[in-house]
Amino acid sequence: MTLLYQEIAEHLDNAIAQGVYRPGERLPSVRQLGEQHRVSPATAVQALRLLEDSGRIAARPRSGYYVTLRRESVLPEPATSA
């Protein structure tokens, strides 16, 4: 079962992959995302943070979220040892 914020993050990730949002371009604001997807601002922020954690986007203070230049520039998370 996919959670709502994961669906929004996937939608944005697909839009980035298709070139709707290009590297360096600003994404819609938290408020705009909430209105577009009919979710609370908290859910929109969760979706953006998921993409930020994956290195797909980056937050700029007082400016918004922007598409990062290259997805490959982010190192994979290390595996958990036993």
MDAnalysis code that builds the backbone (N, CA, C; Angstrom):
import MDAnalysis as mda
import numpy as np

u = mda.Universe.empty(246, n_residues=82, atom_resindex=np.repeat(np.arange(82), 3), trajectory=True)
u.add_TopologyAttr("name", ["N", "CA", "C"] * 82)
u.add_TopologyAttr("resid", np.arange(1, 83))
u.add_TopologyAttr("resname", ["MET", "THR", "LEU", "LEU", "TYR", "GLN", "GLU", "ILE", "ALA", "GLU", "HIS", "LEU", "ASP", "ASN", "ALA", "ILE", "ALA", "GLN", "GLY", "VAL", "TYR", "ARG", "PRO", "GLY", "GLU", "ARG", "LEU", "PRO", "SER", "VAL", "ARG", "GLN", "LEU", "GLY", "GLU", "GLN", "HIS", "ARG", "VAL", "SER", "PRO", "ALA", "THR", "ALA", "VAL", "GLN", "ALA", "LEU", "ARG", "LEU", "LEU", "GLU", "ASP", "SER", "GLY", "ARG", "ILE", "ALA", "ALA", "ARG", "PRO", "ARG", "SER", "GLY", "TYR", "TYR", "VAL", "THR", "LEU", "ARG", "ARG", "GLU", "SER", "VAL", "LEU", "PRO", "GLU", "PRO", "ALA", "THR", "SER", "ALA"])
u.atoms.positions = np.array([
    [0.838, -1.184, 0.000],
    [0.000, 0.000, 0.000],
    [0.882, 1.246, 0.000],
    [0.654, 2.093, -0.946],
    [1.422, 3.327, -1.066],
    [0.710, 4.443, -0.301],
    [1.474, 5.181, 0.463],
    [0.915, 6.294, 1.218],
    [0.758, 7.506, 0.310],
    [-0.115, 8.414, 0.688],
    [-0.441, 9.568, -0.138],
    [0.792, 10.415, -0.458],
    [1.624, 10.679, 0.545],
    [2.805, 11.502, 0.285],
    [3.776, 10.795, -0.664],
    [3.806, 9.458, -0.625],
    [4.665, 8.709, -1.551],
    [4.138, 8.820, -2.978],
    [2.822, 8.816, -3.132],
    [2.226, 8.977, -4.464],
    [2.552, 10.348, -5.043],
    [2.482, 11.379, -4.204],
    [2.801, 12.736, -4.662],
    [4.274, 12.821, -5.035],
    [5.142, 12.237, -4.216],
    [6.574, 12.239, -4.508],
    [6.849, 11.508, -5.825],
    [6.173, 10.392, -6.035],
    [6.346, 9.635, -7.279],
    [5.866, 10.447, -8.483],
    [4.757, 11.139, -8.319],
    [4.232, 11.999, -9.388],
    [5.256, 13.081, -9.751],
    [5.817, 13.732, -8.729],
    [6.824, 14.764, -8.978],
    [8.088, 14.174, -9.599],
    [8.516, 13.013, -9.111],
    [9.703, 12.363, -9.649],
    [9.509, 12.025, -11.124],
    [8.326, 11.533, -11.475],
    [8.029, 11.235, -12.882],
    [8.027, 12.508, -13.727],
    [7.484, 13.583, -13.180],
    [7.469, 14.857, -13.904],
    [8.893, 15.353, -14.145],
    [9.759, 15.163, -13.159],
    [11.166, 15.551, -13.317],
    [11.827, 14.688, -14.400],
    [11.576, 13.380, -14.342],
    [12.163, 12.447, -15.318],
    [11.696, 12.755, -16.738],
    [10.468, 13.228, -16.882],
    [9.922, 13.546, -18.204],
    [10.298, 14.948, -18.676],
    [10.998, 15.698, -17.837],
    [11.448, 17.021, -18.246],
    [10.447, 18.136, -17.990],
    [9.369, 17.843, -17.268],
    [8.415, 18.894, -16.918],
    [9.115, 19.924, -16.034],
    [9.914, 19.436, -15.106],
    [10.753, 20.288, -14.257],
    [12.205, 19.940, -14.575],
    [12.959, 20.916, -14.984],
    [14.352, 20.698, -15.391],
    [15.304, 21.004, -14.232],
    [16.541, 20.499, -14.325],
    [17.527, 20.774, -13.273],
    [17.662, 22.277, -13.025],
    [17.636, 22.647, -11.764],
    [17.744, 24.047, -11.374],
    [16.411, 24.770, -11.321],
    [15.356, 24.145, -11.825],
    [14.042, 24.784, -11.861],
    [13.321, 24.611, -10.522],
    [12.548, 25.625, -10.162],
    [11.800, 25.617, -8.908],
    [10.534, 24.784, -9.065],
    [10.246, 23.993, -8.038],
    [9.017, 23.204, -8.000],
    [7.876, 24.062, -7.452],
    [6.637, 23.609, -7.619],
    [5.519, 24.342, -7.013],
    [5.698, 24.436, -5.493],
    [5.137, 25.486, -4.913],
    [5.247, 25.679, -3.468],
    [4.466, 24.611, -2.724],
    [4.718, 24.530, -1.426],
    [4.006, 23.581, -0.571],
    [2.503, 23.842, -0.673],
    [2.120, 25.085, -0.629],
    [0.703, 25.447, -0.718],
    [0.112, 25.022, -2.063],
    [0.839, 25.279, -3.155],
    [0.357, 24.889, -4.484],
    [0.217, 23.373, -4.603],
    [1.210, 22.637, -4.103],
    [1.134, 21.176, -4.144],
    [-0.063, 20.661, -3.359],
    [-0.285, 21.253, -2.194],
    [-1.419, 20.861, -1.383],
    [-2.739, 21.080, -2.106],
    [-2.856, 22.210, -2.783],
    [-4.076, 22.509, -3.529],
    [-4.231, 21.591, -4.739],
    [-3.146, 21.360, -5.459],
    [-3.195, 20.507, -6.654],
    [-3.604, 19.082, -6.319],
    [-3.093, 18.565, -5.216],
    [-3.329, 17.165, -4.864],
    [-4.384, 17.005, -3.766],
    [-4.945, 18.132, -3.346],
    [-5.980, 18.140, -2.309],
    [-5.520, 17.437, -1.033],
    [-4.358, 17.876, -0.555],
    [-3.795, 17.337, 0.688],
    [-3.381, 18.501, 1.582],
    [-3.076, 18.189, 2.826],
    [-2.621, 19.219, 3.758],
    [-1.193, 19.641, 3.416],
    [-0.807, 20.835, 3.865],
    [0.588, 21.252, 3.654],
    [1.589, 20.272, 4.261],
    [1.230, 19.643, 5.386],
    [2.131, 18.677, 6.028],
    [2.394, 17.480, 5.110],
    [1.374, 17.014, 4.404],
    [1.538, 15.896, 3.476],
    [2.404, 16.314, 2.293],
    [2.194, 17.532, 1.801],
    [3.007, 18.044, 0.695],
    [4.473, 18.142, 1.105],
    [4.716, 18.603, 2.327],
    [6.092, 18.712, 2.836],
    [6.726, 17.328, 2.946],
    [5.968, 16.339, 3.403],
    [6.490, 14.975, 3.495],
    [6.931, 14.469, 2.124],
    [6.134, 14.742, 1.106],
    [6.480, 14.318, -0.255],
    [7.766, 14.998, -0.718],
    [7.873, 16.286, -0.460],
    [9.077, 17.014, -0.862],
    [10.298, 16.534, -0.098],
    [10.132, 16.230, 1.171],
    [11.262, 15.729, 1.967],
    [11.719, 14.352, 1.492],
    [10.774, 13.543, 1.046],
    [11.132, 12.230, 0.509],
    [12.020, 12.399, -0.728],
    [11.649, 13.316, -1.601],
    [12.467, 13.585, -2.789],
    [13.791, 14.235, -2.414],
    [13.765, 15.079, -1.398],
    [15.005, 15.716, -0.940],
    [15.955, 14.677, -0.364],
    [15.431, 13.739, 0.416],
    [16.260, 12.682, 0.993],
    [16.881, 11.797, -0.081],
    [16.192, 11.645, -1.204],
    [16.717, 10.824, -2.295],
    [17.711, 11.599, -3.161],
    [17.840, 12.910, -2.909],
    [18.772, 13.724, -3.684],
    [18.194, 14.245, -4.983],
    [16.930, 14.031, -5.211],
    [16.279, 14.452, -6.459],
    [16.010, 15.950, -6.489],
    [15.734, 16.525, -5.307],
    [15.499, 17.955, -5.191],
    [16.282, 18.488, -4.001],
    [16.388, 19.801, -3.920],
    [17.079, 20.441, -2.799],
    [16.265, 21.648, -2.358],
    [16.237, 21.857, -1.052],
    [15.535, 23.009, -0.491],
    [16.487, 24.192, -0.431],
    [15.960, 25.359, -0.749],
    [16.705, 26.603, -0.584],
    [15.911, 27.449, 0.395],
    [16.528, 27.816, 1.510],
    [15.801, 28.589, 2.522],
    [15.151, 29.844, 1.945],
    [13.891, 30.048, 2.329],
    [13.105, 31.213, 1.919],
    [12.911, 31.322, 0.413],
    [13.140, 30.226, -0.300],
    [13.003, 30.259, -1.754],
    [12.149, 29.114, -2.282],
    [12.282, 27.935, -1.707],
    [11.489, 26.805, -2.171],
    [12.343, 25.589, -2.456],
    [11.774, 24.677, -3.223],
    [12.449, 23.430, -3.587],
    [12.810, 23.467, -5.061],
    [14.022, 23.001, -5.369],
    [14.540, 23.033, -6.731],
    [15.042, 21.658, -7.138],
    [14.923, 21.365, -8.432],
    [15.422, 20.105, -8.978],
    [16.941, 20.158, -8.950],
    [17.555, 19.079, -8.474],
    [19.016, 19.029, -8.435],
    [19.568, 18.786, -9.832],
    [20.834, 19.070, -10.000],
    [21.444, 18.968, -11.324],
    [21.562, 17.538, -11.810],
    [22.041, 16.647, -10.942],
    [22.231, 15.254, -11.371],
    [21.818, 14.316, -10.269],
    [21.057, 13.331, -10.622],
    [20.629, 12.334, -9.646],
    [21.806, 11.461, -9.213],
    [22.741, 11.200, -10.104],
    [23.862, 10.315, -9.818],
    [24.861, 10.919, -8.832],
    [24.762, 12.226, -8.576],
    [25.740, 12.862, -7.704],
    [25.526, 12.516, -6.229],
    [24.397, 11.877, -5.913],
    [24.103, 11.513, -4.536],
    [24.585, 10.073, -4.298],
    [25.350, 9.904, -3.240],
    [25.849, 8.578, -2.915],
    [24.730, 7.731, -2.328],
    [24.740, 6.451, -2.610],
    [23.702, 5.577, -2.032],
    [23.894, 5.456, -0.522],
    [22.803, 5.241, 0.167],
    [22.852, 5.082, 1.614],
    [23.512, 3.743, 1.939],
    [24.429, 3.711, 2.917],
    [25.098, 2.451, 3.231],
    [24.118, 1.443, 3.827],
    [24.402, 0.176, 3.606],
    [23.558, -0.887, 4.133],
    [23.751, -0.998, 5.637],
    [22.727, -1.413, 6.316],
    [22.793, -1.595, 7.763],
    [23.484, -2.921, 8.060],
    [24.463, -2.862, 8.971],
    [25.164, -4.094, 9.326],
    [24.446, -4.817, 10.463],
    [24.690, -6.079, 10.562],
    [23.997, -6.900, 11.580],
    [24.573, -6.741, 12.953],
])
